[in-house]
Amino acid sequence: MKLADIYTSNTDSPIISFEFFPPKNQDDIETTFKENVFELLKFNPTLISVTSSSCGNKDINSKKTLEFFIDNTNVAIMPHLTCYCASKSNIDGKLDYIKSLGCENILALRGDEPNDTTVCYKDFRYASDLVDYIHSKTDFSIAVAGYPEGHIDSVNIDEDIENLKRKVENGGQIIITQLFFNNNKLYDYMEKLKSKGIDVPVVAGIMPIISFKQIEKMTSMARISIPDKIASGIEKYKENSDDIKKFGVDIAINQCQNLIENGVKNLHFYTLNHSNQVKEILKNIKRGN
């Protein structure tokens, strides 16, 4: 099923999707990874995204992970595709591989800057270039990333939204947001998108708090503000793994419930390849009829 069909369907219940990444160890795909995936499939997700920037190359784990989802689920699968320093021929190979699996959807991203900054851009400088290329050559449905507080490389939120508008004009059909903890930031963001004529579906990215280290890493890599109440809880529980995870579940339940009550019913969970926290969240939010 394509993104346009998924996110324009008339339903009172939230549309749930999950993100997974390829395990480092191939053996994990058939053990702990598989167990976590099957636990979350019980919640009937409509879409699964897979961080698989190297699909079509020699990254066996990425290919094995995508093939696992194709072989073991009936859910729409959306591989990630990054273009930083990629050539058109490289992207063509990846597109052919993704198509050969029967996938109809792609999340088009610029990707992270490589450690070797001497590497030159090749055929794509921005995600909007990649979106335009995919849209002009294929019939994939294309998702793009949105940043409720602005991309870390943007001067400000307005500049970032102009970049997002280019991605949508070039063929982006839905926007999946970066994780956030302040719902008001998302509501303000969505109003700004409307004011700029961006009217494609917005999918809210949710990542449960699992550790103090995780939050430190995320806030250092991206513009993600932490409300005082959440910051206090993180500080209180940062030395206790079980308590901070329980706290993270409670925060996410309240966040999701507030989103649903305010009409945001597209929820995308960054699972980090774990099922327990996401299961608890989904069991405890009111998902409609």
Secondary structure as the mmCIF struct_conf table of DSSP 4:
data_model
#
loop_
_struct_conf.conf_type_id
_struct_conf.id
_struct_conf.beg_label_comp_id
_struct_conf.beg_label_asym_id
_struct_conf.beg_label_seq_id
_struct_conf.end_label_comp_id
_struct_conf.end_label_asym_id
_struct_conf.end_label_seq_id
HELX_RH_AL_P HELX_RH_AL_P1 LEU A 3 TYR A 7
TURN_TY1_P TURN_TY1_P1 THR A 8 THR A 8
BEND BEND1 SER A 9 SER A 9
BEND BEND2 ASP A 12 SER A 13
HELX_LH_PP_P HELX_LH_PP_P1 PRO A 14 PRO A 14
STRN STRN1 ILE A 15 PHE A 20
BEND BEND3 LYS A 24 ASN A 25
HELX_RH_AL_P HELX_RH_AL_P2 GLN A 26 ILE A 29
TURN_TY1_P TURN_TY1_P2 GLU A 30 THR A 31
HELX_RH_AL_P HELX_RH_AL_P3 THR A 32 LEU A 41
TURN_TY1_P TURN_TY1_P3 LYS A 42 PHE A 43
BEND BEND4 THR A 46 THR A 46
STRN STRN2 LEU A 47 VAL A 50
TURN_TY1_P TURN_TY1_P4 SER A 53 LYS A 58
HELX_RH_AL_P HELX_RH_AL_P4 ILE A 60 ASN A 72
BEND BEND5 VAL A 75 VAL A 75
STRN STRN3 ALA A 76 THR A 82
TURN_TY1_P TURN_TY1_P5 TYR A 84 CYS A 85
HELX_RH_AL_P HELX_RH_AL_P5 LYS A 88 SER A 100
TURN_TY1_P TURN_TY1_P6 LEU A 101 GLY A 102
STRN STRN4 ASN A 105 LEU A 109
HELX_LH_PP_P HELX_LH_PP_P2 ASP A 112 PRO A 114
BEND BEND6 ASN A 115 ASN A 115
TURN_TY1_P TURN_TY1_P7 THR A 117 THR A 118
HELX_LH_PP_P HELX_LH_PP_P3 VAL A 119 TYR A 121
BEND BEND7 ASP A 123 ASP A 123
BEND BEND8 ARG A 125 TYR A 126
HELX_RH_AL_P HELX_RH_AL_P6 ALA A 127 LYS A 137
STRN STRN5 SER A 141 GLY A 146
TURN_TY1_P TURN_TY1_P8 PRO A 148 GLU A 149
TURN_TY1_P TURN_TY1_P9 ILE A 152 ASP A 153
BEND BEND9 SER A 154 ASN A 156
HELX_RH_AL_P HELX_RH_AL_P7 ILE A 157 GLU A 169
TURN_TY1_P TURN_TY1_P10 ASN A 170 GLY A 171
STRN STRN6 ILE A 174 THR A 177
HELX_LH_PP_P HELX_LH_PP_P4 GLN A 178 LEU A 179
BEND BEND10 PHE A 181 PHE A 181
HELX_RH_AL_P HELX_RH_AL_P8 ASN A 183 SER A 195
TURN_TY1_P TURN_TY1_P11 LYS A 196 GLY A 197
BEND BEND11 VAL A 200 VAL A 200
STRN STRN7 VAL A 202 ILE A 206
HELX_RH_AL_P HELX_RH_AL_P9 PHE A 212 MET A 221
BEND BEND12 ALA A 222 ALA A 222
HELX_RH_AL_P HELX_RH_AL_P10 ASP A 228 TYR A 237
TURN_TY1_P TURN_TY1_P12 LYS A 238 GLU A 239
HELX_RH_AL_P HELX_RH_AL_P11 SER A 241 GLU A 261
TURN_TY1_P TURN_TY1_P13 ASN A 262 GLY A 263
STRN STRN8 ASN A 266 TYR A 270
TURN_TY1_P TURN_TY1_P14 LEU A 272 ASN A 273
HELX_RH_AL_P HELX_RH_AL_P12 ASN A 276 LYS A 283
BEND BEND13 ASN A 284 ILE A 285
#
